Amino acid sequence: VQLQASGGGLVQAGGSLRLSCAASGRTFSGYVMGWFRQAPGKVREFVATIGQSGSNSYYGDSVKGRFTISRDNVKNIVYLQMNSLKPEDTAVYYCTAGMPLTVAQRTTARYYPYWGQGTQVTVSS
């Protein structure tokens, strides 16, 4: 599966952005989808994941209550709605696809073999 992320940009603190990730291939609905992010000089961080049917969503502690992941299995797109953005949310955001089996695996980057190219999100204070 090939992934193409979009929707990043520059936003003021407190603002919102919606990231999209378009997937190619007919097997999109068979994959668990995720979002990770990486800020300069920091390790890659788990953001959110969603199960194949759109249920079983999990979020990183730093974004819980502010971000929402969703997917459209007809359009082959996964979304990340980001509200109440903070400067510390500034990072390159990557969408991912894989078949992790457990909750722990779903929050771990190495269980996602497919990655998009990343989209930059910058939040100004």
Z-matrix of the N, CA and C atoms (Angstrom, degrees):
N
C 1 1.455
C 2 1.525 1 109.17
N 3 1.321 2 116.33 1 138.35
C 4 1.459 3 120.81 2 176.96
C 5 1.526 4 109.16 3 -108.48
N 6 1.336 5 115.30 4 140.33
C 7 1.455 6 120.93 5 -173.83
C 8 1.516 7 110.47 6 -121.88
N 9 1.327 8 116.16 7 138.24
C 10 1.462 9 122.11 8 179.40
C 11 1.520 10 108.69 9 -131.28
N 12 1.326 11 116.17 10 109.12
C 13 1.461 12 121.27 11 -179.19
C 14 1.520 13 110.66 12 -91.33
N 15 1.319 14 114.87 13 149.14
C 16 1.465 15 121.21 14 177.93
C 17 1.521 16 109.60 15 -154.61
N 18 1.340 17 115.62 16 171.40
C 19 1.454 18 120.15 17 175.08
C 20 1.507 19 115.09 18 104.02
N 21 1.318 20 117.57 19 -5.22
C 22 1.450 21 119.56 20 177.91
C 23 1.520 22 111.56 21 -69.70
N 24 1.323 23 115.32 22 170.43
C 25 1.451 24 119.93 23 179.17
C 26 1.510 25 111.46 24 167.08
N 27 1.327 26 114.55 25 -166.21
C 28 1.460 27 122.42 26 -179.97
C 29 1.523 28 108.63 27 -104.19
N 30 1.319 29 116.59 28 129.50
C 31 1.458 30 121.46 29 -178.81
C 32 1.516 31 108.53 30 -142.90
N 33 1.322 32 115.98 31 151.36
C 34 1.463 33 120.10 32 177.33
C 35 1.518 34 110.51 33 -79.51
N 36 1.305 35 115.79 34 154.62
C 37 1.459 36 120.78 35 176.65
C 38 1.528 37 109.58 36 -55.16
N 39 1.329 38 115.13 37 137.50
C 40 1.444 39 121.13 38 -176.91
C 41 1.514 40 113.88 39 92.59
N 42 1.310 41 116.35 40 -11.91
C 43 1.452 42 121.16 41 -178.96
C 44 1.512 43 112.98 42 -83.49
N 45 1.336 44 114.80 43 -174.16
C 46 1.461 45 121.58 44 -176.37
C 47 1.520 46 110.56 45 -132.18
N 48 1.308 47 114.93 46 153.14
C 49 1.456 48 122.97 47 171.16
C 50 1.519 49 107.58 48 -144.10
N 51 1.325 50 115.92 49 153.24
C 52 1.456 51 120.34 50 171.58
C 53 1.512 52 108.88 51 -123.45
N 54 1.318 53 115.27 52 119.39
C 55 1.452 54 121.41 53 175.49
C 56 1.514 55 109.20 54 -90.51
N 57 1.321 56 114.58 55 146.08
C 58 1.456 57 121.18 56 175.83
C 59 1.520 58 108.78 57 -125.12
N 60 1.303 59 115.57 58 151.00
C 61 1.457 60 121.57 59 176.42
C 62 1.518 61 107.79 60 -138.19
N 63 1.317 62 115.36 61 110.79
C 64 1.459 63 120.99 62 179.64
C 65 1.516 64 109.65 63 -91.92
N 66 1.308 65 115.82 64 133.05
C 67 1.459 66 121.48 65 -177.90
C 68 1.521 67 110.44 66 -113.34
N 69 1.309 68 115.74 67 139.76
C 70 1.459 69 120.87 68 174.63
C 71 1.518 70 109.00 69 -93.40
N 72 1.301 71 116.45 70 162.58
C 73 1.450 72 119.94 71 177.12
C 74 1.511 73 112.40 72 97.44
N 75 1.312 74 115.13 73 155.55
C 76 1.452 75 120.80 74 -175.76
C 77 1.523 76 113.15 75 -90.09
N 78 1.336 77 116.91 76 -1.02
C 79 1.461 78 119.00 77 -175.61
C 80 1.514 79 112.73 78 -104.14
N 81 1.321 80 117.78 79 18.68
C 82 1.469 81 121.51 80 -176.55
C 83 1.516 82 111.42 81 -53.40
N 84 1.319 83 117.32 82 -44.11
C 85 1.462 84 120.41 83 -175.26
C 86 1.522 85 112.66 84 -67.16
N 87 1.315 86 117.36 85 -11.41
C 88 1.451 87 120.89 86 178.51
C 89 1.517 88 113.94 87 -87.18
N 90 1.298 89 117.77 88 -5.62
C 91 1.456 90 121.74 89 -175.78
C 92 1.523 91 112.56 90 -105.16
N 93 1.303 92 114.93 91 142.22
C 94 1.460 93 121.46 92 162.15
C 95 1.530 94 106.36 93 -74.10
N 96 1.317 95 116.38 94 134.60
C 97 1.462 96 120.56 95 -179.06
C 98 1.528 97 109.67 96 -112.22
N 99 1.312 98 115.30 97 147.15
C 100 1.454 99 118.92 98 -178.85
C 101 1.511 100 112.34 99 -143.70
N 102 1.301 101 114.77 100 165.00
C 103 1.467 102 122.82 101 171.60
C 104 1.530 103 107.86 102 -126.48
N 105 1.312 104 115.42 103 133.49
C 106 1.453 105 123.17 104 172.59
C 107 1.522 106 107.10 105 -125.77
N 108 1.317 107 116.43 106 164.04
C 109 1.466 108 119.35 107 177.04
C 110 1.520 109 109.76 108 -142.13
N 111 1.316 110 115.06 109 156.76
C 112 1.459 111 120.02 110 178.23
C 113 1.518 112 109.24 111 -143.07
N 114 1.313 113 115.00 112 121.36
C 115 1.452 114 122.04 113 175.96
C 116 1.525 115 108.64 114 -94.38
N 117 1.324 116 117.50 115 156.45
C 118 1.475 117 120.29 116 -179.96
C 119 1.524 118 111.71 117 -55.98
N 120 1.320 119 114.76 118 130.03
C 121 1.452 120 119.77 119 177.71
C 122 1.515 121 115.49 120 76.45
N 123 1.328 122 116.43 121 5.62
C 124 1.475 123 119.89 122 -178.73
C 125 1.512 124 110.23 123 -120.67
N 126 1.321 125 115.23 124 160.91
C 127 1.457 126 119.95 125 178.09
C 128 1.524 127 109.70 126 -76.48
N 129 1.305 128 114.24 127 158.02
C 130 1.459 129 119.30 128 178.32
C 131 1.523 130 109.29 129 -65.38
N 132 1.322 131 115.72 130 137.51
C 133 1.466 132 121.80 131 -172.30
C 134 1.522 133 110.33 132 -121.39
N 135 1.315 134 115.70 133 135.92
C 136 1.459 135 121.43 134 174.58
C 137 1.521 136 109.92 135 -68.66
N 138 1.341 137 116.61 136 135.29
C 139 1.456 138 121.53 137 179.15
C 140 1.531 139 111.16 138 -111.90
N 141 1.336 140 116.62 139 -56.40
C 142 1.467 141 119.46 140 -176.07
C 143 1.524 142 109.60 141 -162.74
N 144 1.331 143 115.43 142 156.78
C 145 1.450 144 121.17 143 176.03
C 146 1.525 145 109.02 144 -145.86
N 147 1.322 146 116.39 145 154.38
C 148 1.459 147 121.11 146 -179.08
C 149 1.515 148 108.64 147 -141.61
N 150 1.330 149 116.07 148 140.54
C 151 1.448 150 121.22 149 -179.05
C 152 1.516 151 113.34 150 -72.51
N 153 1.330 152 114.54 151 172.90
C 154 1.455 153 120.71 152 -172.60
C 155 1.530 154 112.86 153 -59.92
N 156 1.326 155 117.18 154 -36.68
C 157 1.463 156 120.64 155 -176.58
C 158 1.523 157 112.96 156 -90.32
N 159 1.316 158 116.48 157 -2.99
C 160 1.460 159 120.40 158 -177.54
C 161 1.518 160 113.42 159 99.65
N 162 1.310 161 116.11 160 -2.31
C 163 1.459 162 120.23 161 176.76
C 164 1.529 163 109.13 162 -99.02
N 165 1.324 164 116.02 163 -176.34
C 166 1.465 165 121.64 164 176.43
C 167 1.522 166 112.09 165 54.58
N 168 1.316 167 115.43 166 63.27
C 169 1.452 168 121.21 167 175.80
C 170 1.524 169 110.07 168 -95.24
N 171 1.323 170 115.05 169 143.38
C 172 1.462 171 120.89 170 178.18
C 173 1.519 172 108.19 171 -135.36
N 174 1.328 173 115.12 172 150.16
C 175 1.461 174 120.64 173 -175.43
C 176 1.520 175 111.08 174 -132.87
N 177 1.329 176 114.80 175 150.53
C 178 1.443 177 119.47 176 171.55
C 179 1.518 178 109.99 177 -69.15
N 180 1.310 179 116.42 178 151.93
C 181 1.463 180 120.57 179 -175.84
C 182 1.524 181 112.04 180 -59.95
N 183 1.319 182 116.77 181 -33.99
C 184 1.459 183 120.00 182 -175.43
C 185 1.531 184 113.15 183 -72.95
N 186 1.330 185 118.03 184 -15.00
C 187 1.467 186 120.46 185 -177.81
C 188 1.520 187 112.71 186 -118.48
N 189 1.304 188 116.84 187 -5.38
C 190 1.458 189 120.69 188 -176.92
C 191 1.520 190 110.58 189 -58.50
N 192 1.329 191 115.85 190 132.24
C 193 1.455 192 120.78 191 -179.46
C 194 1.511 193 114.33 192 88.21
N 195 1.333 194 117.00 193 -12.09
C 196 1.472 195 120.93 194 -179.94
C 197 1.523 196 112.51 195 -115.53
N 198 1.325 197 116.85 196 -32.02
C 199 1.461 198 121.74 197 -177.72
C 200 1.516 199 109.44 198 -108.78
N 201 1.342 200 115.60 199 149.75
C 202 1.455 201 121.80 200 176.67
C 203 1.518 202 109.36 201 -135.94
N 204 1.319 203 115.86 202 127.63
C 205 1.456 204 120.93 203 176.75
C 206 1.522 205 108.89 204 -100.56
N 207 1.319 206 116.22 205 141.93
C 208 1.461 207 120.89 206 177.06
C 209 1.521 208 108.19 207 -149.87
N 210 1.331 209 115.79 208 168.40
C 211 1.459 210 118.79 209 -179.01
C 212 1.517 211 109.52 210 -146.83
N 213 1.314 212 115.09 211 154.15
C 214 1.459 213 122.73 212 175.51
C 215 1.522 214 106.62 213 -124.53
N 216 1.328 215 116.41 214 105.30
C 217 1.462 216 120.73 215 -175.39
C 218 1.530 217 112.92 216 -78.23
N 219 1.307 218 117.27 217 -5.25
C 220 1.472 219 120.49 218 173.42
C 221 1.526 220 109.32 219 -86.90
N 222 1.329 221 115.57 220 -43.92
C 223 1.462 222 120.46 221 179.94
C 224 1.530 223 113.18 222 -87.18
N 225 1.326 224 117.19 223 -7.05
C 226 1.468 225 122.03 224 -177.90
C 227 1.524 226 111.75 225 58.55
N 228 1.314 227 115.60 226 49.10
C 229 1.461 228 121.24 227 -179.61
C 230 1.530 229 109.46 228 -131.50
N 231 1.305 230 115.59 229 140.49
C 232 1.459 231 121.76 230 170.88
C 233 1.525 232 107.06 231 -116.44
N 234 1.325 233 115.44 232 140.54
C 235 1.460 234 121.82 233 -176.27
C 236 1.529 235 110.62 234 -117.41
N 237 1.307 236 114.34 235 155.05
C 238 1.454 237 120.74 236 169.36
C 239 1.518 238 107.44 237 -133.70
N 240 1.325 239 115.71 238 105.34
C 241 1.459 240 121.02 239 176.33
C 242 1.520 241 108.48 240 -86.51
N 243 1.319 242 115.80 241 122.44
C 244 1.458 243 121.17 242 -175.49
C 245 1.526 244 108.65 243 -117.71
N 246 1.319 245 115.55 244 115.88
C 247 1.461 246 121.64 245 179.62
C 248 1.522 247 110.03 246 -115.65
N 249 1.321 248 115.79 247 163.65
C 250 1.468 249 121.77 248 178.22
C 251 1.522 250 111.01 249 49.79
N 252 1.304 251 115.36 250 48.66
C 253 1.462 252 119.77 251 -175.62
C 254 1.522 253 111.84 252 -65.63
N 255 1.315 254 114.04 253 146.76
C 256 1.456 255 122.82 254 -178.97
C 257 1.528 256 109.36 255 -121.75
N 258 1.314 257 118.20 256 156.35
C 259 1.473 258 119.76 257 177.49
C 260 1.528 259 112.37 258 -55.22
N 261 1.317 260 117.29 259 -32.56
C 262 1.462 261 119.71 260 -179.68
C 263 1.527 262 113.17 261 -72.77
N 264 1.322 263 117.65 262 -5.13
C 265 1.459 264 121.08 263 173.09
C 266 1.531 265 111.54 264 -82.57
N 267 1.310 266 117.40 265 -6.67
C 268 1.462 267 121.57 266 179.17
C 269 1.523 268 110.36 267 -61.45
N 270 1.328 269 115.94 268 123.85
C 271 1.467 270 121.37 269 -176.46
C 272 1.522 271 108.61 270 -177.99
N 273 1.311 272 115.06 271 170.84
C 274 1.459 273 120.87 272 165.68
C 275 1.522 274 106.77 273 -88.72
N 276 1.311 275 116.09 274 128.56
C 277 1.461 276 122.34 275 -178.21
C 278 1.527 277 109.77 276 -103.80
N 279 1.321 278 115.10 277 131.15
C 280 1.461 279 122.01 278 -177.78
C 281 1.520 280 110.26 279 -117.82
N 282 1.317 281 116.54 280 134.42
C 283 1.465 282 118.60 281 170.07
C 284 1.517 283 108.73 282 -94.94
N 285 1.306 284 114.72 283 150.18
C 286 1.452 285 121.05 284 -173.54
C 287 1.526 286 110.41 285 -139.19
N 288 1.317 287 114.92 286 158.30
C 289 1.458 288 120.94 287 176.48
C 290 1.519 289 109.19 288 -138.70
N 291 1.320 290 115.65 289 141.84
C 292 1.455 291 120.00 290 178.74
C 293 1.507 292 111.07 291 -172.56
N 294 1.317 293 114.36 292 -169.45
C 295 1.466 294 119.93 293 178.85
C 296 1.520 295 110.52 294 -131.84
N 297 1.319 296 118.55 295 55.19
C 298 1.465 297 119.70 296 177.00
C 299 1.521 298 110.40 297 -65.92
N 300 1.304 299 117.13 298 148.21
C 301 1.458 300 121.19 299 -171.57
C 302 1.527 301 113.28 300 -98.34
N 303 1.306 302 117.50 301 -34.15
C 304 1.457 303 120.24 302 -175.34
C 305 1.525 304 109.91 303 -113.93
N 306 1.309 305 115.48 304 168.02
C 307 1.465 306 119.86 305 178.18
C 308 1.524 307 109.60 306 -61.77
N 309 1.307 308 116.81 307 -41.38
C 310 1.469 309 120.82 308 179.28
C 311 1.521 310 110.92 309 -61.03
N 312 1.310 311 116.01 310 -42.01
C 313 1.465 312 119.75 311 178.49
C 314 1.519 313 110.87 312 -66.38
N 315 1.311 314 116.95 313 -35.94
C 316 1.468 315 120.28 314 -177.50
C 317 1.523 316 111.86 315 -65.88
N 318 1.321 317 117.56 316 -20.95
C 319 1.459 318 120.79 317 -179.53
C 320 1.525 319 112.53 318 -100.89
N 321 1.336 320 116.06 319 10.46
C 322 1.468 321 121.33 320 -175.69
C 323 1.516 322 110.24 321 -117.72
N 324 1.324 323 116.07 322 126.51
C 325 1.464 324 121.34 323 -171.59
C 326 1.529 325 113.21 324 -59.79
N 327 1.316 326 118.20 325 -36.15
C 328 1.462 327 119.74 326 -172.31
C 329 1.526 328 112.97 327 -70.04
N 330 1.322 329 118.13 328 -8.96
C 331 1.455 330 120.64 329 177.58
C 332 1.531 331 112.79 330 -91.52
N 333 1.327 332 115.74 331 5.52
C 334 1.464 333 121.71 332 177.36
C 335 1.532 334 108.22 333 -115.63
N 336 1.304 335 119.12 334 104.08
C 337 1.464 336 120.29 335 -177.69
C 338 1.526 337 115.09 336 -78.58
N 339 1.333 338 116.83 337 -16.53
C 340 1.458 339 119.67 338 -175.93
C 341 1.526 340 109.75 339 -112.40
N 342 1.343 341 114.64 340 130.04
C 343 1.461 342 120.83 341 -176.55
C 344 1.514 343 110.47 342 -132.48
N 345 1.326 344 116.44 343 141.61
C 346 1.446 345 121.42 344 171.27
C 347 1.519 346 110.71 345 -81.27
N 348 1.304 347 116.34 346 -179.39
C 349 1.461 348 121.07 347 -173.61
C 350 1.524 349 113.51 348 -82.73
N 351 1.306 350 118.34 349 -11.51
C 352 1.460 351 121.12 350 179.47
C 353 1.517 352 112.52 351 93.07
N 354 1.305 353 115.38 352 146.65
C 355 1.465 354 121.51 353 175.57
C 356 1.523 355 108.21 354 -135.05
N 357 1.323 356 116.30 355 134.23
C 358 1.460 357 121.59 356 -174.22
C 359 1.523 358 110.64 357 -81.19
N 360 1.322 359 115.16 358 131.24
C 361 1.458 360 122.24 359 172.55
C 362 1.522 361 107.36 360 -118.90
N 363 1.315 362 116.82 361 124.95
C 364 1.452 363 121.68 362 178.68
C 365 1.524 364 108.93 363 -124.98
N 366 1.323 365 115.51 364 124.49
C 367 1.454 366 121.23 365 -179.21
C 368 1.524 367 108.26 366 -113.71
N 369 1.304 368 116.21 367 118.97
C 370 1.466 369 120.85 368 -178.91
C 371 1.522 370 110.52 369 -92.75
N 372 1.310 371 115.11 370 147.21
C 373 1.478 372 120.13 371 -178.55
C 374 1.519 373 111.06 372 -88.58
